[in-house]
Amino acid sequence: MTMAYLAQPDQQQTLEWLHGGLFTILLDSQATEGRLSVGRFDIPKGEAPPFHVHTREDEVFLLLKGEALVWVGDERHELSEGGIVYLPRNIPHGYRITSDRADLLLMATPAGIEEMFRHAGRDITTPRPDGFEITKEKLAEAAALRGNLIIGPPR
């Protein structure tokens, strides 16, 4: 049975992510019957994930605030506040935040990408372990869980 889902902020999970950024899972697989994942990044200048490919999901980024560089294949684009990017699966891509901070909305279909973030990130409601870090190895392991391939360093 399909049903609507509503989650107030205190029901959403926030994870510590790369470079001290935060990723909040707004909608996950369970909430959308596997159809859609939605998350929101609060990320500092310079944050850049490795150049990568999603093999299972299409992805959309909406830059709510801030500025970024986005690489799609070999093409480099500037993304300004309010800009949106559609990334079909199997297209290599990456980004780098160029403003002091960015507020970035991520949508992926089908759902499931949130498991990558949960695997490598840290729920901020739990005590932070000494020396917590998302290593290259941990990130690659998390990406592989979702069929994502890291194909190069950050751009």
N, C-alpha and C positions, 0 to 999 in steps of 0.2 A: 504494500500500500504506500503510495506517495503521500507525504505530508510536509507541511511547512515546518521550518525550524527557526527559532529565534534564540539568540544568545546575547545576554547583556555582557558588558565588559568584564565583570567579575567571573564570568563563566568561560572566558577565553583564556587560552594558554599562551604565555609569553616565554620565549626562550632567549637566552643569551646566544648571540651568533658571532660571526666573524668580526674581528677588529672592535669588539665591544659593542657592536650593534645589537638591536633587539628584533626578533621576529615574532609577531603575534599571530597565532592561528585563529582566524575568524570563523571559518567553516572548514570542516574536515570530511573525510570519507564517510564517517558514521552519520554525520548530520545531513549529508546530501545523497545518501544511498550510492556512494561511489562515483557520483557524476561530476563534482566540482570541488576544488580546494581553493580557498581564498585566505590570503595572509597579508600582513602589513609589516613592512620594515621601517625601523627608525635607525638610520645608519649614518656614521660619521664620514667626513671627507676622507677619500682614499680607499674606502672599502671597495674591494673588487674580488669577486669569486674567480676561481680558475676558469679559463676558456673551456666550455663544455657543450655537450649535446644531450638533449632529452630524447629517449627513444620510445617512451610510452605516453607522453602527454604533450599537448599544445599549451603554450604559455602566453599570458598577456601581462605586461607591466604598465602601470599608469603612475607617472611621476606626479604625485600630489603637491610636493614642495621640493625645491632644490633643483640641481642641475647634474647631468651625468653624461658620460661618453658611453655609447653603446656600439659594440661590434657585432655585426651579423655577417657571418662568413668573413670575407676579407674587407668588407666595407665598414668604415667608421662613421658614426653619426653623433651629432650633439643632440641631446634631449633636454628640453627646457621644461619648466614647471607647466603641468597640464598635458605634457606630451605622452603619447601612448605607443607601445610597441607590441606587435603580434608576432610571436615566434612559433611557427609550426614545428612539430616534432622533427627530429633529424636535421635541424639547421644549427650549425655551430654558432655559439654566441657567448657574450660576456659583457660586463659593464664596469665602469669605474665612476664613483661619486666624485664630482668636482666642486660642489658647493660645501659649505661648512657642515651641513647636515642635510639629509634627504628623508622624505616620507614617501614610501613607494608601496603601491598596492600590487600584489601578485595574484593572478587568477590562473588556475591550471585545470585542464580537463582531458581525460577523466581525473578524478581525485586520486590522492595517494602521495603526492609529493611531500606532504607534511611529515610523513614518516622519515624522510631523509633529514629534515630539520630536527625532529625529535631524537633521532639516533645520534647525531653529532653535537647538537646544542645542549643547553642546560636550562631546565625549568627554573625560572627566577624565584619561584616560591620555595625552592630547596636551598640549603646552605651551599655556598660556593666553595668547592674544594680548593685547597691551596694549589696554586699553579695551574688552574683550569685553563685549557687551551684546546682549540679545535685544530689538531695537527693535520698536515697534508694526508697522512695515512688514514686518520679517522674520517676526514671529509671524503676521501676516495671510497672508503668502506661504505659510508652512508649513501653516497651517490649510486654505488653499484646495487644497493638494495632496491632502488627504483629504476634500474636499467639506464641510469645516467652515466655518461662517459666523460671523464676529465681528459681533455685532449691537449692541454697546454697550460702554461702559467697564466696568472692574471695579466690583463693587458693594461 
